[in-house]
Every structure is written in structure tokens, then in C-alpha cells.
Amino acid sequence: MVGNDMGLYIAVMVLTLAIGGGAQWYVTTMLHKYQKIPCSFNITGAQMARKMSIDKGISNVGVLSGGPSQDFFDPRSNSVTLDPDAYHTTSITAVATAVHEMGHATQHAEGYGMMKFRSALVPVVNLCSNAWIIIFMIGLFAGAAGGAFIKLAIIMFAATLLFQLVTLPVEFDASRRGLTYLKASGMNGAELAGASNVLRACALTYVAAALTSLLQLIYMVLSTRSED
């Protein structure tokens, strides 16, 4: 282990597990809670997504049914995919998920700057996220000659962290657009608060991922310095 600092390593591991586990628990709790509460609009997530696309003047956006936990916007096909619960049910969770993903479609249609920046980082991140750990391990086993490999691995890992940080405003903005649309559509205060809770919980997963990556990066940097 770099720096042989077992205490630092254990502290980072405990923190990352606590952050990730806590975030996942909160998200699961909120999603399940509002999956049980029907929205007074009485339309499915898929119908809400299509309605928002028409109202926003982007009716060319496809709305597809995906697998479990598959909720995303694909700019390549200009389509929104919703998991079966979000696609077929009329719950507050389904409606909130639908408008969030359609918020991404609206960003794409408007050329939202942070989304374009995030998309530009994808090729770099795809390379770095798969290669950094290999290069890092090479550095660990290369002895005195491994320092350059370790530093390169840290730079590559930092690139993945940058991607996660850029993702945050993209996700927050999509939720803001979705909630604004629900409010303009006449959703009552209690249901709007529920939709906000759902989207806030989902956003927490991105915050937790970025925070754990930051902790890991700090550990790598400190460990490397302890060897100098």
C-alpha cells in the first residue's frame, strides 16, 4: 500500500461506505414512500413525459420503457427511457422521475452549456475510468520507477472526479426544470413537496459519488506524498 498508512486507508474506506450506504438507504426510502402515493394528475410517468415534451415544443423526443432502475436521457437517440414503475404507474415517484428525465431532454434541445461540457468529457472519462486503476497498480509494483505511473493514475482519476462534479449542476438543473413544470401544470403543494423529496434523494446519489471520489483522490495524493 502506498505510504503504508493503514489508518488513513481504513478511515477513507469507512467514510466512503458510510456515505454510499447512507445515500442509498435514503434514496430507496423516498422512492418507495412516494411510489405508494398516486398523483392527482392520474397519468402515468410515460404520459407525463410526453405531455411535457409537447408543452416544451420538443415532441420529437422518444419515451421508451426500459428495465428496472433504467431512467435516463440518451442524447444520441434523443429519447427518454423510464423503468417499468415510472413508465406504467401514476405515482408521485413516476411523475417526478419522468419530468426530471424530460428536463434533460429540454437541456439538450436548448444547448445547455454544462450538458455540452459533460458530453465532451465522456470519451476522456471512459478511458480514464477503465485505465486508472491498472496504471495505479503498475506503479505500486514497479518500485522506485513506479512514481510516474502513480501520478498519471491520480491525474486520470481526477478526470473522473471532474466528470462527477460537472454532472451535479446538470442533474440539479434537470430537477429544477421538472419541478417548475409540475408547479406550472397545477400540481398541489403536498404532491410538489413529495416530488421534490424524490428528486432531492436521487440527486444525493450523485453528491455521494462525487464526495467518495474526492475522499479517494485525497487519500491517493496524501499517500503518494508520504513516499516522497
C-alpha positions in Angstrom: 0.0 0.0 0.0 1.3 3.4 -0.9 2.7 5.1 2.2 1.8 2.1 4.4 -0.7 4.2 6.1 -3.3 1.7 7.1 -5.1 4.1 9.4 -5.7 6.6 6.6 -6.9 3.8 4.3 -9.3 2.4 6.9 -10.7 5.9 7.6 -11.3 6.5 3.9 -13.0 3.1 3.4 -15.3 3.6 6.4 -16.3 7.1 5.3 -17.0 6.1 1.7 -19.0 3.1 2.8 -21.0 5.2 5.2 -21.7 7.9 2.7 -22.6 5.5 -0.1 -24.7 3.3 2.2 -26.5 6.2 3.8 -27.3 7.8 0.4 -28.6 4.5 -1.0 -30.8 3.9 2.1 -32.3 7.4 1.8 -33.0 7.1 -1.9 -34.6 3.8 -1.5 -36.8 5.1 1.4 -38.0 8.1 -0.6 -38.7 6.2 -3.8 -40.7 3.5 -2.1 -42.6 6.0 0.0 -43.8 8.0 -3.0 -44.3 5.0 -5.2 -47.2 4.2 -2.9 -48.9 7.6 -3.3 -50.8 8.3 -6.6 -50.5 11.7 -8.2 -53.8 13.5 -8.6 -53.0 14.1 -12.3 -53.9 10.5 -12.8 -51.5 9.9 -15.7 -48.5 7.6 -15.9 -44.9 8.7 -16.0 -44.8 8.0 -19.7 -47.8 10.1 -20.3 -46.4 12.9 -18.2 -43.1 12.8 -20.1 -44.9 13.0 -23.5 -47.1 15.9 -22.2 -44.1 17.8 -21.0 -42.3 17.2 -24.3 -45.3 18.7 -26.2 -45.7 21.6 -23.9 -42.0 22.4 -24.2 -42.1 22.2 -28.0 -39.8 19.1 -28.2 -42.4 16.5 -29.2 -39.8 14.6 -31.2 -38.3 13.2 -28.0 -39.0 9.4 -27.7 -40.3 8.0 -24.5 -39.3 4.3 -24.0 -39.8 1.6 -21.4 -36.6 0.2 -20.0 -35.5 -2.3 -17.4 -35.6 -1.9 -13.6 -33.9 1.3 -12.4 -33.2 2.4 -16.0 -34.1 6.0 -16.0 -32.1 8.2 -18.3 -32.0 10.5 -21.3 -30.0 9.5 -24.3 -28.9 12.5 -26.5 -27.8 10.2 -29.3 -31.3 8.9 -29.9 -33.0 12.0 -28.4 -35.1 9.7 -26.2 -36.1 9.3 -22.5 -36.1 5.8 -21.0 -38.1 5.1 -17.9 -38.1 2.0 -15.7 -41.3 -0.1 -15.7 -42.7 1.5 -12.5 -42.0 5.1 -13.7 -43.3 4.3 -17.2 -46.6 2.5 -16.3 -47.7 3.9 -12.9 -49.3 7.1 -11.8 -47.3 7.6 -8.6 -45.6 10.8 -7.5 -42.3 8.9 -7.9 -43.2 8.1 -11.5 -44.2 11.6 -12.4 -41.2 13.2 -10.7 -38.8 10.8 -12.5 -40.5 11.5 -15.8 -40.2 15.3 -15.6 -36.6 15.0 -14.4 -35.6 13.0 -17.5 -37.6 15.3 -19.7 -35.7 18.1 -18.1 -32.5 16.6 -19.6 -34.2 16.5 -23.0 -35.1 20.2 -22.6 -31.4 20.9 -21.7 -30.3 19.1 -24.9 -32.8 20.9 -27.0 -31.7 24.3 -25.7 -28.0 23.5 -25.9 -27.5 23.8 -22.1 -23.8 24.6 -21.7 -23.0 22.3 -18.7 -24.6 19.4 -20.5 -22.5 20.0 -23.6 -19.4 20.2 -21.4 -20.3 17.0 -19.7 -20.8 15.2 -23.1 -17.4 16.5 -24.3 -15.8 14.8 -21.2 -17.4 11.4 -21.9 -14.6 10.0 -24.2 -11.9 11.0 -21.8 -13.8 9.7 -18.8 -14.5 6.4 -20.5 -10.7 5.9 -21.0 -9.7 7.1 -17.6 -12.3 5.3 -15.5 -11.2 2.0 -17.0 -7.5 2.5 -17.1 -6.5 4.5 -14.0 -6.6 1.5 -11.6 -4.5 -0.6 -13.9 -1.8 2.1 -14.2 -2.0 2.7 -10.4 -1.3 -1.0 -9.7 1.6 -1.0 -12.2 3.0 1.9 -10.3 2.6 0.1 -6.9 4.6 -2.9 -8.2 7.2 -1.0 -10.2 9.2 0.0 -7.1 11.2 3.2 -7.4 10.3 3.5 -11.1 6.5 3.5 -10.3 6.1 7.1 -9.2 5.4 8.3 -12.7 2.7 5.7 -13.2 1.1 6.5 -9.9 1.0 10.2 -10.7 -0.5 9.5 -14.1 -3.2 7.3 -12.4 -4.0 10.1 -10.0 -4.5 12.6 -12.9 -6.7 10.1 -14.7 -8.8 9.5 -11.5 -9.1 13.3 -11.1 -10.6 13.4 -14.6 -13.3 11.1 -13.5 -14.0 13.2 -10.4 -14.2 16.3 -12.7 -16.9 14.5 -14.7 -18.8 13.7 -11.5 -18.6 17.4 -10.4 -19.8 18.6 -13.8 -22.7 16.1 -13.6 -24.0 17.8 -10.4 -25.3 21.1 -11.9 -26.7 19.1 -14.9 -28.8 16.9 -12.6 -29.8 19.8 -10.3 -30.9 21.9 -13.3 -33.0 19.0 -14.8 -34.8 18.6 -11.4 -35.4 22.3 -11.3 -36.9 22.3 -14.8 -39.1 19.3 -13.9 -40.4 20.8 -10.7 -41.0 24.2 -12.3 -43.1 22.4 -15.0 -45.1 20.4 -12.4 -45.8 23.6 -10.5 -46.9 25.4 -13.7 -49.1 22.4 -14.5 -51.1 22.9 -11.3 -49.6 20.2 -9.0 -50.8 20.9 -5.4 -48.3 21.8 -2.7 -48.2 18.5 -0.9 -47.6 16.5 -4.1 -45.0 19.0 -5.3 -43.2 18.6 -2.0 -43.2 14.9 -2.5 -41.8 15.2 -6.0 -39.1 17.5 -4.6 -38.2 14.9 -2.0 -37.9 12.2 -4.6 -35.6 14.3 -6.8 -33.6 15.5 -3.9 -33.0 12.0 -2.8 -31.9 10.9 -6.3 -29.6 13.9 -6.6 -28.0 12.8 -3.3 -26.6 9.7 -5.0 -24.6 11.9 -7.4 -23.4 14.1 -4.5 -22.4 11.0 -2.5 -20.5 9.5 -5.5 -18.6 12.8 -6.0 -17.8 13.0 -2.3 -16.5 9.5 -2.1 -14.3 10.0 -5.2 -12.9 13.2 -3.7 -12.0 11.3 -0.5 -10.3 8.6 -2.5 -8.4 11.2 -4.5 -7.2 12.9 -1.3 -6.1 9.6 0.0 -4.1 8.8 -3.1 -2.4 12.2 -3.1 -1.5 12.1 0.6 -0.3 8.5 0.3 1.9 9.5 -2.7 3.4 12.4 -0.8 4.2 10.3 2.2 6.5 8.3 0.0 8.4 11.3 -1.3 
